[in-house]
């Protein structure tokens, strides 16, 4: 239901009720409420296991799976990860991750343009949370819907590739406001795309959500991966510390 057709469902208009008298009611708020309830349930599972969960969002083709492949090889020894992949069809991305020896579960959404908390909860049955430190949820490629659905993640990371143009933050503000961190990907191509001005993209992001960390990197060349890996490593260390302190017995 959009602002353009909302009036059709109001009293007196032709879609206000069916021929047999049934009325149209708004259910979106209730659906989001149920999703949030499931997300809280997921988050309790993650926290109990001491797992740091990152929701990766972007438009199609921005390099989410390539970033994950580079991350697998760049993470320090001892940090274990798993991936939940979301796509409308195929297991292509999950298969790419599995080739590196990392557990990956594919969610095939069919026609849904985003993942929701219920889908993620089902996928968790195939993941041993006790055997990992980081869970990446690679959301469906889309710069609109994923921002509206909490999955139980701890952080939202949004990818913006230089091939997309530096105007995307201004055109898709909801997504960029939801981001805890923005990665400008495919930076190795920046020299060939002078129309992409990183400073312009940074300014637009900061105008939407001041203080959002923005960094440029290339999964292909490895340039700029160090700050990304350092951020993940610090987050894992913090979560381990919190988890260990919580499990330690308390003495009177």
C-alpha positions as CSV (number, residue, x, y, z in Angstrom):
1,X,0.0,0.0,0.0
2,X,1.6,3.2,-1.1
3,X,0.6,6.9,-0.6
4,X,-0.7,6.9,-4.1
5,X,-3.3,4.1,-3.6
6,X,-4.0,4.4,0.1
7,X,-7.2,6.4,-0.6
8,X,-8.7,3.4,-2.4
9,X,-8.9,1.5,1.0
10,X,-10.6,4.4,2.9
11,X,-14.3,4.4,3.8
12,X,-16.5,5.0,0.8
13,X,-14.0,4.0,-1.8
14,X,-14.2,0.9,-4.0
15,X,-11.6,-1.2,-2.2
16,X,-12.8,-0.4,1.4
17,X,-14.7,-3.7,1.5
18,X,-15.3,-6.8,-0.6
19,X,-18.6,-7.7,-2.3
20,X,-19.5,-9.9,0.6
21,X,-18.8,-7.2,3.2
22,X,-15.3,-8.1,4.3
23,X,-13.2,-5.0,5.1
24,X,-9.6,-4.2,4.3
25,X,-7.4,-3.7,7.4
26,X,-3.8,-2.6,7.7
27,X,-1.6,-5.5,8.8
28,X,1.9,-4.1,8.1
29,X,2.4,-2.8,11.7
30,X,1.4,-6.2,13.1
31,X,3.8,-8.0,10.7
32,X,6.7,-5.8,11.7
33,X,5.9,-6.4,15.3
34,X,6.0,-10.1,14.9
35,X,9.3,-9.8,13.0
36,X,10.8,-7.7,15.8
37,X,9.7,-10.4,18.3
38,X,11.4,-13.1,16.2
39,X,14.5,-10.8,15.9
40,X,14.7,-10.4,19.6
41,X,14.6,-14.2,19.9
42,X,17.4,-14.6,17.4
43,X,19.5,-12.0,19.2
44,X,19.1,-13.9,22.5
45,X,20.5,-17.0,20.8
46,X,23.4,-15.0,19.4
47,X,24.2,-13.4,22.8
48,X,24.0,-16.7,24.6
49,X,26.5,-18.1,22.2
50,X,28.7,-15.1,22.3
51,X,28.5,-14.6,18.5
52,X,28.9,-11.3,16.8
53,X,26.3,-10.9,14.0
54,X,26.7,-8.6,11.0
55,X,23.9,-7.9,8.5
56,X,25.5,-7.1,5.1
57,X,23.2,-5.0,2.9
58,X,23.7,-3.4,-0.6
59,X,22.4,-3.3,-4.1
60,X,23.0,-6.3,-6.3
61,X,26.6,-6.7,-7.5
62,X,28.2,-4.4,-5.0
63,X,30.6,-7.1,-3.9
64,X,29.1,-8.6,-0.7
65,X,30.2,-12.2,-1.4
66,X,33.6,-11.1,-2.7
67,X,34.1,-9.2,0.5
68,X,33.2,-12.2,2.5
69,X,35.6,-14.4,0.5
70,X,38.4,-11.8,1.2
71,X,37.4,-11.7,4.9
72,X,37.7,-15.4,5.3
73,X,41.4,-15.3,4.3
74,X,42.2,-12.0,6.1
75,X,40.7,-12.9,9.6
76,X,43.3,-13.8,12.2
77,X,43.7,-17.5,13.1
78,X,41.2,-18.5,15.8
79,X,38.3,-16.4,14.6
80,X,35.7,-18.7,13.1
81,X,32.8,-17.5,10.9
82,X,29.7,-18.7,9.2
83,X,27.4,-17.1,6.6
84,X,23.7,-17.0,5.9
85,X,23.1,-16.1,2.3
86,X,19.8,-14.6,1.0
87,X,18.9,-14.6,-2.7
88,X,15.7,-15.0,-4.7
89,X,17.0,-18.1,-6.4
90,X,20.2,-20.4,-6.6
91,X,22.8,-21.4,-4.1
92,X,25.6,-19.7,-6.0
93,X,26.8,-17.5,-3.2
94,X,26.6,-20.1,-0.5
95,X,28.6,-22.5,-2.7
96,X,31.3,-19.8,-3.2
97,X,31.6,-19.5,0.6
98,X,31.7,-23.3,1.2
99,X,34.6,-23.6,-1.2
100,X,36.7,-21.9,1.4
101,X,35.7,-24.3,4.1
102,X,33.3,-22.0,5.8
103,X,29.7,-23.1,6.7
104,X,27.1,-21.4,4.6
105,X,23.3,-21.7,4.6
106,X,21.3,-20.5,1.6
107,X,17.9,-18.9,2.1
108,X,16.0,-18.8,-1.2
109,X,13.3,-16.2,-0.8
110,X,11.4,-16.7,-4.1
111,X,9.8,-13.3,-4.7
112,X,10.7,-11.7,-1.3
113,X,13.2,-8.8,-1.8
114,X,14.7,-9.0,1.7
115,X,15.3,-11.4,4.6
116,X,13.2,-11.4,7.7
117,X,13.8,-12.6,11.2
118,X,11.7,-15.8,10.7
119,X,13.8,-16.8,7.7
120,X,17.0,-16.3,9.7
121,X,15.7,-18.3,12.6
122,X,15.0,-21.3,10.4
123,X,18.5,-21.1,8.9
124,X,20.0,-21.1,12.4
125,X,18.9,-24.8,12.8
126,X,21.7,-25.6,10.3
127,X,24.4,-23.6,12.1
128,X,26.3,-24.5,15.2
129,X,26.5,-21.1,17.0
130,X,28.8,-22.6,19.6
131,X,31.5,-23.3,16.9
132,X,31.7,-19.7,15.5
133,X,32.6,-16.2,16.5
134,X,31.1,-14.2,13.7
135,X,27.9,-14.8,11.7
136,X,27.5,-12.8,8.5
137,X,24.0,-12.5,7.1
138,X,24.3,-11.5,3.4
139,X,20.9,-9.9,2.7
140,X,19.1,-9.9,-0.6
141,X,20.6,-7.3,-3.0
142,X,18.2,-4.4,-2.6
143,X,18.6,-0.8,-1.5
144,X,15.1,-0.4,-0.2
145,X,13.4,-3.2,1.9
146,X,16.2,-4.8,4.0
147,X,16.5,-1.7,6.2
148,X,12.9,-2.2,7.5
149,X,13.5,-5.7,8.9
150,X,15.5,-6.4,12.1
151,X,17.1,-9.9,11.9
152,X,18.6,-10.0,15.4
153,X,21.9,-8.6,14.1
154,X,24.3,-6.5,16.2
155,X,25.5,-4.3,13.4
156,X,24.3,-3.3,9.9
157,X,27.1,-2.9,7.3
158,X,26.1,-1.3,4.0
159,X,28.2,-1.6,0.9
160,X,28.3,1.1,-1.8
161,X,30.4,0.3,-4.8
162,X,32.1,3.0,-6.9
163,X,30.4,1.6,-9.9
164,X,27.0,2.6,-8.5
165,X,27.6,6.4,-8.3
166,X,28.1,8.7,-5.4
167,X,24.4,9.8,-5.4
168,X,23.1,6.6,-3.9
169,X,23.0,7.8,-0.3
170,X,20.8,10.8,-1.3
171,X,18.5,8.5,-3.4
172,X,18.1,5.8,-0.8
173,X,18.3,7.5,2.5
174,X,16.4,4.9,4.6
175,X,19.2,2.3,3.9
176,X,22.0,4.7,4.7
177,X,20.3,5.8,7.9
178,X,20.1,2.2,9.0
179,X,23.8,1.6,8.5
180,X,26.2,1.4,11.4
181,X,29.1,1.3,8.9
182,X,29.5,2.0,5.2
183,X,32.1,0.3,3.0
184,X,32.9,1.9,-0.3
185,X,33.8,-1.2,-2.4
186,X,35.6,-1.8,-5.6
187,X,38.0,1.0,-4.9
188,X,40.4,-0.5,-7.3
189,X,38.1,0.8,-10.1
190,X,38.0,4.4,-8.8
191,X,40.7,5.5,-11.1
192,X,38.6,4.5,-14.1
193,X,35.4,6.2,-12.7
194,X,36.2,9.9,-12.1
195,X,32.5,10.6,-11.9
196,X,32.5,8.9,-8.5
197,X,33.7,11.4,-5.9
198,X,34.3,9.6,-2.6
199,X,34.1,12.9,-0.7
200,X,30.7,13.6,-2.1
201,X,29.4,10.2,-1.0
202,X,30.9,10.7,2.4
203,X,29.2,14.1,2.8
204,X,25.9,12.7,1.8
205,X,26.2,9.8,4.3
206,X,27.2,12.2,7.1
207,X,24.3,14.5,6.3
208,X,21.9,11.5,6.7
209,X,23.5,10.0,9.8
210,X,26.3,12.1,11.3
211,X,29.3,10.1,12.5
212,X,28.7,7.0,10.4
213,X,32.1,5.4,9.8
214,X,32.9,5.2,6.0
215,X,35.9,3.4,4.6
216,X,37.1,2.5,1.1
217,X,38.3,-0.9,0.2
218,X,38.8,-3.4,-2.6
219,X,38.1,-7.1,-2.0
220,X,40.0,-7.9,-5.2
221,X,43.3,-6.1,-4.4
222,X,43.0,-6.3,-0.6
223,X,43.6,-2.5,-0.4
224,X,41.8,-1.1,2.7
225,X,40.9,-4.5,4.2
226,X,43.0,-3.9,7.4
227,X,40.5,-1.4,9.1
228,X,37.6,-3.7,8.3
229,X,39.4,-6.8,9.8
230,X,40.5,-4.7,12.8
231,X,36.9,-3.6,13.4
232,X,35.6,-7.3,13.2
233,X,38.5,-8.5,15.5
234,X,37.8,-5.9,18.1
235,X,34.0,-6.7,18.0
236,X,34.7,-10.4,18.5
237,X,37.1,-9.7,21.4
238,X,34.5,-7.5,23.1
239,X,31.8,-10.1,22.7
240,X,34.0,-12.8,24.0
241,X,34.8,-10.7,27.0
242,X,31.2,-10.0,27.8
243,X,30.3,-13.6,27.3
244,X,33.0,-14.9,29.5
245,X,32.3,-12.4,32.3
246,X,28.6,-13.3,32.2
247,X,29.4,-17.1,32.5
248,X,31.8,-16.7,35.4
249,X,30.4,-17.7,38.8
250,X,29.6,-14.8,41.2
251,X,31.0,-15.0,44.7
252,X,29.4,-13.4,47.7
